[in-house]
Amino acid sequence: MGAVYFYHLTRQPLEVVLPTLLEKSLAAGWRCAVRGVDVKRLEWLDEKLWLGREDGFLPHGLAGGEHDAIQPVLLTVDQVAANNPTAVLAIDGAEVIPEEVAPLERVSILFDGNDDAALARARAQWKALTEAGCAAQYWSQESGHWEKKAER
């Protein structure tokens, strides 16, 4: 059964944290979907990922292309990603339902800790997913480095 990891972003923005998590996921052999709620935001993120680190390359694509099914990382607003992911990274409050967690290796929920609405949404997701029996971990970077603050 998969697990849900909540990442409370307070020190670094999404465009810094996400590439690191994606690189680790790809190194584990996982195919990833980055699930958002706004196509324009995903287009912006797509550009950030292409212009990312000079010492590396993060293979990815924006949903809607002819090669979606073979993308190692697919940025999408769809609940079901065309690349058949083994890991889903949900951003900007994208919905994650308990039934999709079990068959995945990992679900990561990244949220902006400086945004009250995002924080409230993450708390609601934590409650819904853990009450449904999903294993979950809560990670915070408030101290300056990532620390596990809770686990269920």
Backbone hydrogen bonds in HBPLUS format (Angstrom, degrees):
<---DONOR---> <-ACCEPTOR-->    atom                        ^
c    i                          cat <-CA-CA->   ^        H-A-AA   ^      H-
h    n   atom  resd res      DA  || num        DHA   H-A  angle D-A-AA Bond
n    s   type  num  typ     dist DA aas  dist angle  dist       angle   num
A0002-GLY N   A0102-ALA O   3.15 MM 100  4.67 140.4  2.31 103.2 114.8     1
A0107-VAL N   A0003-ALA O   2.90 MM 104  6.18 153.4  1.97 161.7 163.8     2
A0004-VAL N   A0135-ALA O   2.89 MM 131  6.23 163.1  1.91 147.9 152.8     3
A0137-GLN N   A0004-VAL O   2.86 MM 133  6.37 148.4  1.96 156.9 165.0     4
A0005-TYR N   A0107-VAL O   2.75 MM 102  6.21 159.3  1.80 160.1 166.5     5
A0109-ILE N   A0005-TYR O   2.79 MM 104  6.17 160.7  1.82 155.9 161.0     6
A0006-PHE N   A0137-GLN O   2.76 MM 131  6.09 168.7  1.77 161.9 165.5     7
A0139-TRP N   A0006-PHE O   2.76 MM 133  5.88 168.3  1.77 164.4 168.2     8
A0007-TYR N   A0109-ILE O   2.78 MM 102  6.04 168.9  1.79 156.4 158.1     9
A0111-PHE N   A0007-TYR O   3.02 MM 104  6.32 165.4  2.04 169.6 167.1    10
A0008-HIS N   A0139-TRP O   2.91 MM 131  6.13 174.3  1.91 164.9 166.4    11
A0009-LEU N   A0111-PHE O   2.85 MM 102  5.89 162.8  1.88 169.1 171.0    12
A0113-GLY N   A0009-LEU O   2.72 MM 104  5.25 158.3  1.76 140.7 146.5    13
A0016-VAL N   A0013-PRO O   2.98 MM   3  5.55 158.2  2.03 117.7 124.8    14
A0017-VAL N   A0013-PRO O   3.15 MM   4  6.48 163.0  2.18 155.5 160.5    15
A0018-LEU N   A0014-LEU O   2.83 MM   4  5.61 168.8  1.84 158.6 162.5    16
A0021-LEU N   A0017-VAL O   3.16 MM   4  6.51 161.9  2.20 157.4 162.7    17
A0022-LEU N   A0018-LEU O   2.87 MM   4  6.08 160.5  1.91 160.9 166.9    18
A0023-GLU N   A0019-PRO O   2.88 MM   4  6.04 158.6  1.93 147.4 152.9    19
A0024-LYS N   A0020-THR O   3.06 MM   4  6.30 159.5  2.11 148.3 153.5    20
A0025-SER N   A0021-LEU O   2.94 MM   4  6.12 152.6  2.02 143.3 151.4    21
A0026-LEU N   A0022-LEU O   2.87 MM   4  6.09 164.0  1.90 155.5 159.0    22
A0027-ALA N   A0023-GLU O   2.93 MM   4  6.09 153.2  2.01 143.8 151.6    23
A0028-ALA N   A0024-LYS O   3.06 MM   4  6.29 134.6  2.28 137.3 148.5    24
A0028-ALA N   A0025-SER O   3.11 MM   3  5.11 129.8  2.37  94.3 107.7    25
A0030-TRP N   A0025-SER O   3.05 MM   5  5.47 160.6  2.09 153.3 147.8    26
A0029-GLY N   A0026-LEU O   2.90 MM   3  5.01 154.4  1.97 104.2 112.1    27
A0086-THR N   A0031-ARG O   2.73 MM  55  5.30 154.8  1.79 139.6 145.5    28
A0087-ALA N   A0031-ARG O   3.08 MM  56  6.24 140.6  2.24 161.1 160.6    29
A0032-CYS N   A0072-PRO O   2.75 MM  40  6.08 165.5  1.77 166.2 163.3    30
A0074-LEU N   A0032-CYS O   2.99 MM  42  6.42 150.6  2.08 139.7 147.6    31
A0033-ALA N   A0087-ALA O   2.96 MM  54  6.45 144.6  2.09 150.6 161.9    32
A0089-LEU N   A0033-ALA O   2.81 MM  56  6.19 164.6  1.83 163.4 167.8    33
A0034-VAL N   A0074-LEU O   2.83 MM  40  6.07 160.7  1.87 142.9 149.1    34
A0076-THR N   A0034-VAL O   2.89 MM  42  6.15 167.7  1.91 162.6 164.0    35
A0035-ARG N   A0089-LEU O   2.85 MM  54  6.04 145.3  1.97 134.8 146.3    36
A0091-ILE N   A0035-ARG O   2.88 MM  56  6.15 166.5  1.90 166.4 165.7    37
A0036-GLY N   A0076-THR O   2.88 MM  40  6.18 160.7  1.92 153.7 160.3    38
A0042-LEU N   A0038-ASP O   3.06 MM   4  6.43 153.6  2.14 150.5 158.4    39
A0043-GLU N   A0039-VAL O   2.85 MM   4  6.15 149.0  1.95 151.3 160.4    40
A0044-TRP N   A0040-LYS O   3.01 MM   4  6.29 153.4  2.08 144.7 151.5    41
A0045-LEU N   A0041-ARG O   2.92 MM   4  6.19 156.6  1.98 146.1 152.7    42
A0046-ASP N   A0042-LEU O   2.77 MM   4  5.91 152.1  1.84 145.3 153.2    43
A0047-GLU N   A0043-GLU O   3.13 MM   4  6.39 156.6  2.19 144.5 149.2    44
A0048-LYS N   A0044-TRP O   3.05 MM   4  6.41 155.6  2.11 145.6 152.5    45
A0049-LEU N   A0045-LEU O   2.87 MM   4  6.14 156.0  1.93 152.9 159.1    46
A0050-TRP N   A0046-ASP O   3.01 MM   4  6.30 152.3  2.09 147.4 154.9    47
A0051-LEU N   A0047-GLU O   2.98 MM   4  6.16 149.1  2.08 147.8 156.2    48
A0052-GLY N   A0049-LEU O   3.35 MM   3  4.93 160.0  2.39  99.9 101.5    49
A0061-GLY N   A0073-VAL O   2.91 MM  12  6.39 140.3  2.07 151.5 163.8    50
A0075-LEU N   A0061-GLY O   2.89 MM  14  6.23 165.9  1.91 161.4 166.2    51
A0063-ALA N   A0075-LEU O   2.83 MM  12  5.74 168.5  1.84 164.2 162.5    52
A0070-ILE N   A0067-HIS O   3.07 MM   3  5.70 149.0  2.17 118.1 126.2    53
A0071-GLN N   A0068-ASP O   3.22 MM   3  5.37 166.7  2.24 110.3 114.3    54
A0084-ASN N   A0081-ALA O   3.34 MM   3  5.91 158.4  2.39 120.5 120.4    55
A0105-GLU N   A0086-THR O   2.72 MM  19  5.50 153.1  1.79 150.9 159.9    56
A0088-VAL N   A0106-ARG O   3.08 MM  18  6.58 151.2  2.16 149.9 157.2    57
A0108-SER N   A0088-VAL O   2.79 MM  20  6.26 160.3  1.82 156.5 163.3    58
A0090-ALA N   A0108-SER O   2.67 MM  18  6.06 153.2  1.74 171.1 173.8    59
A0110-LEU N   A0090-ALA O   2.97 MM  20  6.25 166.4  1.99 174.3 177.4    60
A0094-ALA N   A0091-ILE O   3.04 MM   3  5.66 154.1  2.11 119.5 126.8    61
A0100-GLU N   A0097-ILE O   3.08 MM   3  5.83 152.7  2.16 122.3 129.3    62
A0101-VAL N   A0098-PRO O   3.14 MM   3  5.50 153.1  2.22 111.6 119.3    63
A0104-LEU N   A0101-VAL O   3.06 MM   3  5.49 148.0  2.17 115.0 124.8    64
A0115-ASP N   A0112-ASP O   3.19 MM   3  5.59 162.1  2.22 117.6 119.0    65
A0119-LEU N   A0115-ASP O   2.93 MM   4  6.19 157.8  1.98 157.6 164.8    66
A0120-ALA N   A0116-ASP O   2.96 MM   4  6.15 159.3  2.00 147.1 152.2    67
A0121-ARG N   A0117-ALA O   2.96 MM   4  6.15 156.2  2.02 145.2 151.9    68
A0122-ALA N   A0118-ALA O   2.95 MM   4  6.16 157.6  2.00 147.4 153.1    69
A0123-ARG N   A0119-LEU O   3.00 MM   4  6.26 155.2  2.06 147.7 154.5    70
A0124-ALA N   A0120-ALA O   3.02 MM   4  6.28 156.3  2.08 146.3 152.5    71
A0125-GLN N   A0121-ARG O   2.91 MM   4  6.20 152.9  1.99 147.1 155.1    72
A0126-TRP N   A0122-ALA O   2.85 MM   4  6.08 161.1  1.89 151.1 156.0    73
A0127-LYS N   A0123-ARG O   2.99 MM   4  6.21 168.3  2.00 151.0 153.7    74
A0128-ALA N   A0124-ALA O   2.95 MM   4  6.13 170.0  1.96 151.0 153.9    75
A0129-LEU N   A0125-GLN O   2.88 MM   4  5.94 168.4  1.89 155.2 158.7    76
A0130-THR N   A0126-TRP O   2.89 MM   4  5.91 168.6  1.91 155.1 159.0    77
A0131-GLU N   A0127-LYS O   2.96 MM   4  5.87 157.7  2.01 145.8 152.7    78
A0132-ALA N   A0128-ALA O   3.19 MM   4  6.22 129.6  2.46 130.4 142.2    79
A0132-ALA N   A0129-LEU O   3.23 MM   3  5.11 132.6  2.47  91.1 103.8    80
A0134-CYS N   A0129-LEU O   3.00 MM   5  5.45 156.9  2.05 156.8 149.8    81
A0133-GLY N   A0130-THR O   2.96 MM   3  5.05 157.9  2.01 104.4 110.7    82
A0152-ARG N   A0136-ALA O   2.85 MM  16  5.24 161.4  1.88 151.5 155.2    83
A0138-TYR N   A0150-ALA O   2.89 MM  12  5.05 161.7  1.93 141.8 141.4    84
A0149-LYS N   A0138-TYR O   2.77 MM  11  5.61 162.2  1.80 160.3 166.6    85
A0140-SER N   A0147-GLU O   2.94 MM   7  5.48 161.4  1.97 153.5 156.5    86
A0147-GLU N   A0140-SER O   2.87 MM   7  5.48 151.9  1.95 149.2 158.0    87
A0144-GLY N   A0141-GLN O   2.95 MM   3  5.36 158.2  2.00 114.7 121.9    88
